[in-house]
Amino acid sequence: MSAQTAEEHELAQLLVESLNLEGVDPGQIDPEAPLFNTGLGLDSIDALELALAIGKTYGVQLRSDNDDNQRIFASLRALSTHVQAARTP
């Protein structure tokens, strides 16, 4: 498992809290592991809830019709990179 950056850890905490992932330690989420299917096992409803939480917390709008969503939501690291690049100060 790769080490999380501070930004990835903050996003992992938001992910665990907003999705009520009981028994998941944010610090133990592999930043390069898939978020969906074989990884954390998230589904499309989780993606919508996470997108809303990211919008509220970071001011970054993640739209369901974005062609890049598969890449953006591929892993905690990919999501964090996207959020940091699109974040409003």
Sequence and secondary structure as in RCSB ss.txt:
>XXXX:A:sequence
MSAQTAEEHELAQLLVESLNLEGVDPGQIDPEAPLFNTGLGLDSIDALELALAIGKTYGVQLRSDNDDNQRIFAS
LRALSTHVQAARTP
>XXXX:A:secstr
     HHHHHHHHHHHHHTT TT  GGGS TTSBSBTTSS B HHHHHHHHHHHHHHH     TT TTHHHHTSB
HHHHHHHHHHH   
